Amino acid sequence: MNRSLVVMAGALLLTLPGCPNTEEDKRECDLPAFELSACDRSGFAEVQANGVWKANVTLDGVGTPTAFFLTPEQSQSLLFATPLSERNVEGETFYLATDYERSFSSLRIGIAGCEAPAPNLVKGQFRRCVNGEMDLEGTFEAVRVQRPAGEQESSGVELVSEMALPRGMAMDVFVSGGYAYVTALSEGLFVYDVRDPAAPRKVAEITPSSDSWYRSWVKGTTLYITSQLEGLLVYDVSNPEAPKRLMALPGSSTTTLEGSGLVVDGDRLYMMSPSPRAEVLIFDVSKPASPSLLTRYYVPQSDALKGEFPVEGAVFNNRLYLGHWAFGLAVVNVADVASPKYLGRFGYDNATSRAVAVGTIGDRTIAFEASEGWGSRLRALEVSVSVKDDMSEVAHINEVGRFEMGPASPVLGLTLVGTKLYVAHSQDGLRVLDMSNPSTPRQIAYYNTWRETDSGRGRAFLDGLSGVKVPGDGYIYATETSRGLLVFREQ
C-alpha cells in the first residue's frame, strides 16, 4: 500500500462539488489573483522550467507529496498527474494550472511561485477553485529531480542485467530458488528465472481482476502475496513457472482486508494490514501451504483515525518492529504470539514510517527506519529493553545516526546484511551504506537508476528504485518503477 501514490489532483477531485454555477464567473485561481507583491521573484530568471519536479503541497499544516512534469510542448506536460492547461514561466513568473470539467462544475488547480532560492527549487502558493471560486489555499515547495551533485552513474556496484516488465510498475521483489517474484500493484505478479542473473527470463505472470498486490515471500514451495482486497494470498510454486492458487486468508468473501507488509520468521508469518482495523495478523506457517491464523494484534496506543496503522515490519530476536505510518516505529514483543506485548515507539512530527530493517551492530540492537513522504530520511535507532518492577518490559529507543539525500527522495526499501545496509532510495537509486558505526553512516557504493527519459516519469511522487533484496547468491536484486527488475553486483 503506497499512500503517497494517491495523486494530489485525484485526491482533491474527490471533494469536487456537483452544484451548477449560477453566479458570475470568478477567476481566483488565475495568475492575477495570486498575491505575490511581497515575494522576491528575482531568482526565477535562473529556473529551468522543464523536466520532472517533486512537490509538497501543504494545506492547514498537512503536507501531500506529489509531482509534475514540464516539457517544451504544453500538451505533454503534467501537473499533479493531470494535463497542464496553462503555463507562464517567463522572466520572474512561475505559474502552472490544470483544469477539470464536469457537467455542473469546473475545477482549477493553480500554483504560483513566490521565490526561487536555487535554480532547482521553487516555493510559492497553491490554490484550488470550484467554478472559479477558491475553496482551498496553501503553499507548495518543488524540487527538480537531478542526479546528486558530483556523482556519476555508479560507483562500487555494476548493473548485471535489466528486465522491463511487460506492463505496470514494479514495486518489490523476492528471490528464492533461482526465481525472482516481482509484485506490480494492479498488474499483479511476474515470475522471472534468474538462475543466470545476467539473463533473466519471464516464465509466469498472474494478473488480478481488480486488485493490487504489494509484497511477496516464498517459504519452501509456497508463495505468499499481500493483496489490497483479500489480505494474504497463498500459491503453490513447486513449479515456479506455473503458480497455483491455494487460498486467500483470513478468507471472508464479504469483507475487504488490506494486506501490506509481509515478513516470515521461522514458522511465523506477519502481515501488516492498514485497513480496515489497523492490525497485524500473525499466522502459523509450519505447514507452509496451509497457514493458520494465530493472532490479530492492534498496537494499543495507536489511533487509526489519525493515520496510525502498520504498513511494513521486521522481526528480530522475538521482537516485531513496525513501520506504523504516522505513529512512527513501534516495537512489540512477540515471543508469545498468542499475547504480543507492546514495548514502545519512536515517533516524530509528520511521520509516514514505512521501511524497516533490524540487526545487531557490535553488541547493540539497531533498527533502521525511514518515512515514505516528503523529508524522508534514514534513521539509525538504538533499541534496548529494560524490565520494570512489575516484570513488564519497556523499550528505550534513541536515534544515534541518520542518512539523507534530500526532502524529495523517499526511502522505499531496506535490506540489512551484516553491517551493510542496502537502500532503495527512489529517484536516487541504490545506496549501499557501511553501518559498522551507526552514528556515522558511510556510503560505500551507489547506482543512479533514475533517468528522466524513462517512461512514466513525473506522474507520481514515488518514482525510481522501489525495492531491494540481497539473497546471498552474490547479487543484489531490485525493482524500479519504470525500468522493472534490475540485477546488480558489487565491485
C-alpha positions in Angstrom: 0.0 0.0 0.0 1.7 3.1 -1.2 -0.2 6.0 0.3 1.8 8.7 -1.5 0.9 7.2 -4.8 -2.5 8.8 -4.3 -2.3 11.5 -7.0 -2.7 15.0 -5.5 -5.1 16.2 -8.1 -7.1 13.0 -7.8 -7.4 13.3 -4.1 -8.6 16.9 -4.5 -11.1 16.0 -7.1 -12.8 13.6 -4.8 -14.3 16.5 -3.0 -15.4 18.4 -6.1 -19.0 19.7 -5.6 -21.5 19.0 -8.3 -23.6 22.1 -8.0 -24.2 24.2 -11.1 -22.6 27.6 -11.4 -25.3 30.3 -11.0 -23.1 33.2 -10.1 -20.9 35.5 -12.2 -17.7 33.6 -13.1 -14.7 34.3 -10.8 -11.1 33.6 -11.6 -9.5 33.3 -8.2 -7.0 30.6 -9.3 -5.8 32.6 -12.3 -2.4 34.2 -12.1 -3.5 37.8 -11.5 -5.5 36.7 -8.4 -2.4 35.4 -6.5 -1.0 37.9 -4.0 2.7 37.9 -4.9 3.6 41.6 -4.2 5.8 40.7 -1.1 7.6 37.9 -2.9 11.3 38.0 -4.0 10.9 36.6 -7.5 14.3 37.6 -8.8 15.6 34.0 -8.8 13.1 32.8 -11.3 15.2 34.0 -14.2 17.6 31.2 -13.4 15.0 28.4 -13.0 14.9 25.8 -15.8 11.2 25.2 -16.0 11.4 21.7 -17.6 11.8 18.1 -16.5 10.4 16.3 -13.6 9.7 18.1 -10.3 8.7 16.6 -7.0 6.5 18.8 -4.9 5.0 19.0 -1.4 1.6 20.9 -1.1 0.8 22.0 2.4 -2.8 22.7 3.4 -3.6 23.6 7.1 -0.2 22.3 8.1 -0.6 18.9 6.5 1.7 18.1 3.5 0.8 16.0 0.5 3.7 14.9 -1.7 3.1 14.9 -5.5 4.9 15.6 -8.8 4.7 17.5 -12.0 6.4 17.1 -15.4 7.2 20.0 -17.7 8.2 19.7 -21.4 8.5 22.3 -24.2 5.2 21.0 -25.5 2.5 22.1 -23.1 0.2 19.3 -24.3 2.7 16.7 -23.0 3.2 18.4 -19.6 1.5 17.2 -16.4 0.6 19.0 -13.2 -0.2 16.5 -10.4 -0.8 13.7 -13.0 -3.3 15.7 -15.0 -2.7 17.6 -18.3 -1.3 21.1 -17.9 -3.8 23.7 -19.2 -1.9 26.9 -18.6 1.8 27.7 -18.2 3.6 31.0 -17.7 7.3 30.6 -16.7 8.8 33.6 -18.3 11.0 36.2 -16.5 10.1 36.5 -12.9 6.9 34.4 -13.3 6.3 30.8 -12.4 2.7 29.8 -12.8 1.1 26.5 -13.7 -2.6 25.4 -13.8 -4.7 22.4 -14.7 -8.4 22.3 -15.3 -11.0 19.6 -14.8 -14.5 19.9 -16.2 -17.7 18.2 -15.0 -21.3 18.6 -16.2 -22.2 21.1 -13.5 -18.9 22.4 -12.2 -15.3 23.1 -13.2 -12.2 22.9 -11.1 -8.9 24.6 -11.5 -5.7 23.9 -9.5 -3.0 26.6 -9.8 0.4 27.2 -8.3 2.3 30.5 -8.4 5.9 30.8 -7.5 6.9 33.3 -4.8 10.6 32.6 -4.6 13.3 30.5 -6.2 16.2 30.1 -3.7 18.0 28.0 -6.2 17.6 27.1 -9.9 16.1 23.7 -8.9 14.0 24.9 -6.0 10.7 26.8 -6.2 8.4 27.9 -3.3 5.0 29.5 -3.6 1.3 29.5 -3.3 -1.3 26.8 -4.1 -5.0 27.3 -4.8 -7.9 25.2 -5.8 -11.1 26.8 -7.3 -14.5 25.4 -8.0 -16.3 27.4 -10.7 -13.6 30.0 -10.3 -14.1 30.5 -6.6 -11.2 29.5 -4.3 -12.1 26.8 -1.8 -8.6 25.5 -0.8 -5.4 27.6 -0.3 -2.0 26.6 0.8 1.7 26.6 -0.1 4.0 24.4 -2.1 7.7 23.6 -2.4 9.0 21.9 -5.5 12.4 20.4 -6.3 13.6 19.5 -9.8 14.8 15.9 -9.9 18.5 15.8 -10.8 21.4 13.4 -10.3 23.2 14.2 -7.0 26.0 16.7 -7.5 29.3 15.2 -8.2 28.0 11.7 -8.9 28.4 9.5 -12.0 26.0 6.8 -13.0 27.6 4.4 -10.5 30.4 3.7 -8.0 31.2 0.4 -6.4 28.4 -1.5 -8.0 27.6 -2.6 -11.6 24.4 -3.4 -13.4 24.4 -7.0 -14.5 21.0 -7.1 -16.2 17.8 -5.3 -16.6 14.4 -6.6 -17.5 11.4 -4.3 -18.1 8.0 -5.6 -17.0 5.5 -6.2 -19.8 3.3 -3.6 -18.2 2.7 -2.0 -14.9 5.0 -0.6 -12.2 7.5 -2.9 -10.3 7.2 -2.3 -6.6 9.1 -5.1 -4.8 11.0 -8.4 -5.4 11.6 -11.6 -3.5 14.2 -14.1 -4.7 14.1 -17.9 -3.9 15.4 -21.0 -5.6 16.7 -19.1 -8.6 13.4 -17.3 -9.3 12.5 -13.6 -8.7 8.9 -12.8 -7.8 8.1 -9.2 -8.7 5.0 -7.6 -7.5 3.5 -4.8 -9.6 0.3 -3.4 -7.9 -2.7 -3.7 -10.2 -0.7 -5.8 -12.7 -0.2 -8.5 -10.1 3.0 -10.7 -10.1 5.7 -11.6 -12.6 8.0 -14.5 -12.1 11.5 -14.5 -13.6 14.0 -17.3 -13.9 17.2 -15.7 -12.6 19.4 -18.8 -12.4 21.5 -16.9 -14.8 21.4 -13.4 -13.3 22.8 -11.9 -16.4 19.8 -13.0 -18.5 16.5 -13.0 -16.5 13.7 -14.7 -18.3 10.0 -14.2 -17.6 8.3 -17.6 -17.0 5.0 -16.7 -15.5 2.6 -14.0 -14.6 -0.6 -13.7 -12.5 -2.9 -10.7 -13.1 -5.7 -9.9 -10.6 -9.1 -8.8 -11.9 -9.5 -5.7 -9.7 -6.8 -5.7 -7.0 -3.3 -4.5 -6.2 -0.5 -6.7 -4.9 2.2 -5.3 -2.8 4.7 -7.7 -1.3 5.7 -11.4 -1.7 7.6 -14.0 0.2 8.5 -17.6 -0.5 8.8 -20.4 2.1 9.8 -23.7 0.6 7.5 -24.1 -2.4 4.8 -21.8 -1.1 4.4 -18.2 -2.3 2.7 -15.6 -0.1 1.4 -12.3 -1.6 -0.2 -9.4 0.2 -3.4 -8.1 -1.5 -5.3 -4.8 -1.2 -8.6 -6.6 -1.1 -8.1 -10.2 0.0 -5.4 -10.0 2.7 -2.9 -12.8 2.3 -2.9 -14.9 -0.9 -1.3 -18.4 -0.9 0.1 -20.0 -4.0 1.9 -23.3 -4.7 5.1 -22.7 -6.6 6.5 -26.2 -6.6 6.7 -25.4 -10.3 7.5 -21.6 -10.3 6.6 -21.4 -14.0 3.0 -22.4 -13.2 1.9 -20.9 -9.8 -1.3 -22.5 -8.5 -3.6 -20.5 -6.2 -4.5 -22.3 -3.0 -6.4 -19.8 -0.8 -6.9 -16.3 0.5 -6.7 -15.6 4.2 -8.4 -14.8 6.5 -10.9 -15.9 3.9 -14.0 -13.7 4.1 -15.9 -13.4 0.8 -17.8 -10.3 2.1 -15.2 -8.3 3.9 -12.3 -6.5 2.3 -9.0 -6.7 4.2 -5.9 -4.9 3.0 -2.5 -6.7 3.3 0.6 -4.6 3.0 3.9 -5.5 4.5 4.9 -9.2 4.8 7.7 -11.0 6.8 8.3 -14.6 7.6 10.3 -15.5 10.6 10.8 -19.3 11.1 7.3 -20.8 11.3 5.6 -17.4 11.8 4.2 -15.1 9.1 3.4 -11.5 10.0 1.2 -9.5 7.7 0.7 -5.8 8.3 -2.9 -4.7 7.5 -3.6 -0.9 7.4 -7.3 -1.3 6.9 -10.0 -1.8 8.0 -8.6 -2.5 11.5 -5.0 -1.2 11.5 -3.7 -4.6 12.7 -1.0 -7.2 12.4 -2.2 -10.7 11.5 0.2 -13.5 12.7 0.0 -16.9 11.0 1.4 -20.3 11.8 3.2 -21.5 8.6 4.8 -24.6 10.0 2.8 -26.2 7.2 3.5 -23.6 4.6 0.7 -24.5 2.2 -2.0 -24.3 4.8 -1.3 -21.3 7.1 -3.5 -20.9 10.2 -4.3 -17.6 11.9 -2.9 -17.3 15.4 -3.4 -13.7 16.4 -4.7 -10.4 15.3 -2.8 -7.7 17.1 -3.5 -3.9 17.3 -0.9 -1.6 18.7 -2.8 -0.3 21.8 -1.7 3.3 21.9 -2.2 4.0 18.2 -5.2 5.7 16.6 -6.1 4.6 13.0 -8.2 7.7 12.6 -5.0 9.8 12.9 -3.3 7.8 10.2 -1.6 5.4 12.6 -1.5 2.0 11.1 1.0 -0.7 10.3 2.4 -0.9 6.8 5.8 -2.7 7.0 7.7 -4.6 9.6 10.8 -6.7 10.5 11.2 -9.4 13.1 14.4 -9.8 15.2 15.0 -11.8 18.3 11.3 -12.3 19.0 10.5 -8.6 18.6 8.4 -7.1 15.8 9.5 -3.7 14.6 6.6 -1.9 12.8 6.7 0.9 10.3 3.4 2.3 11.7 2.9 5.3 9.4 2.0 8.5 11.5 2.7 6.6 14.7 6.4 6.1 13.8 8.3 3.0 14.7 6.6 0.6 17.1 8.3 -2.3 18.9 6.3 -5.4 20.1 7.4 -8.5 22.0 6.1 -11.5 20.0 7.8 -14.3 22.0 4.3 -15.4 22.9 2.4 -14.8 19.6 -0.9 -15.5 21.4 -0.3 -12.4 23.5 2.0 -9.8 21.9 3.3 -7.1 24.3 3.7 -3.5 23.2 7.1 -2.2 24.3 7.4 1.3 23.0 7.7 3.6 20.0 9.8 6.2 18.3 7.6 9.0 17.0 8.3 12.3 15.3 6.5 15.1 13.5 4.9 14.3 10.1 5.9 10.7 10.3 5.0 8.3 7.5 7.0 5.4 8.8 7.3 2.5 6.4 10.7 0.8 5.6 12.3 -1.1 8.5 15.4 -3.3 8.9 16.8 -4.5 12.2 20.0 -6.3 13.3 22.9 -6.4 15.7 25.8 -3.9 15.2 28.5 -4.8 17.6 26.7 -5.5 20.8 23.8 -3.1 20.1 20.4 -3.7 18.5 19.9 -1.2 15.8 16.6 -0.6 14.0 16.8 1.3 10.7 13.6 3.2 9.8 12.5 5.7 7.2 9.4 7.7 6.3 7.9 7.5 2.8 6.8 11.1 2.5 8.4 14.5 1.9 11.5 15.0 4.0 12.3 11.3 4.2 15.5 10.3 5.9 17.0 7.1 7.2 17.3 6.9 10.9 19.5 4.5 12.9 17.8 3.8 16.2 19.4 2.0 19.1 16.8 -0.2 20.9 17.3 -1.5 24.4 14.7 -3.1 26.7 14.5 -2.9 30.5 12.3 -4.8 33.0 10.1 -2.7 35.3 9.2 -3.6 38.9 6.1 -5.4 37.7 8.2 -7.5 35.4 6.8 -5.9 32.3 9.3 -4.8 29.6 9.7 -1.3 28.2 11.7 -0.3 25.1 14.2 2.6 25.1 14.6 3.9 21.5 17.1 6.6 20.7 18.3 8.0 17.4 22.0 7.6 17.1 22.6 8.4 13.4 20.9 9.4 10.2 21.4 9.5 6.4 19.5 11.6 3.9 19.7 12.5 0.3 17.1 15.3 0.1 13.5 16.1 1.0 12.0 14.9 -2.3 13.8 11.5 -2.3 11.9 9.0 -0.1 13.4 5.7 1.1 11.2 2.8 -0.2 13.1 -0.3 0.8 15.8 -1.5 3.2 17.8 -4.7 3.5 20.5 -5.2 6.2 23.2 -7.8 5.6 25.8 -7.8 8.5 26.8 -4.2 8.8 25.9 -3.3 5.2 22.5 -1.6 4.6 21.1 -1.7 1.1 18.7 1.2 0.4 16.1 1.6 -2.3 16.2 5.4 -2.5 13.6 6.1 -5.2 15.0 8.6 -7.7 18.4 8.4 -6.0 18.6 4.8 -6.9 20.6 2.2 -5.0 22.6 3.3 -2.0 24.9 0.9 -0.1 25.9 2.1 3.4 28.5 0.9 5.8 26.7 0.9 9.2 29.5 -0.5 11.3 29.3 2.7 13.2 25.6 3.6 13.2 26.3 7.1 14.3 28.2 7.9 11.1 26.7 6.1 8.1 29.2 5.9 5.3 28.1 5.4 1.7 30.4 2.9 0.0 28.6 2.3 -3.3 25.7 3.6 -5.4 23.9 3.3 -8.7 21.8 6.1 -10.1 18.9 4.2 -11.8 16.6 7.2 -12.4 16.6 8.6 -15.9 14.3 11.4 -16.9 13.7 9.9 -20.3 12.2 6.6 -18.9 8.5 6.1 -19.5 6.2 7.2 -16.7 8.4 9.7 -15.0 6.7 12.7 -13.3 3.4 11.0 -12.8 3.7 10.2 -9.1 5.8 11.2 -6.1 7.0 7.6 -5.6 9.2 7.0 -8.5 12.5 5.2 -9.0 14.1 2.3 -7.1 11.3 0.8 -5.1 12.6 -2.4 -3.5 15.9 -4.2 -2.8 16.8 -7.8 -1.7 20.2 -9.4 -1.2 19.5 -13.2 -1.0 23.1 -14.3 -0.6 24.0 -15.5 -4.1 26.4 -12.7 -4.8 23.9 -10.4 -6.4 21.6 -7.5 -5.5 18.0 -7.7 -6.9 16.0 -4.5 -7.1 12.8 -3.2 -8.6 12.5 0.2 -10.4 9.1 1.7 -11.1 9.9 2.4 -14.8 12.8 0.0 -15.6 11.4 -3.2 -13.9 13.8 -5.8 -12.5 17.4 -4.8 -12.0 20.2 -7.1 -11.0 23.5 -5.6 -9.6 26.8 -6.9 -8.4 29.2 -5.1 -6.0 32.6 -4.4 -7.4 
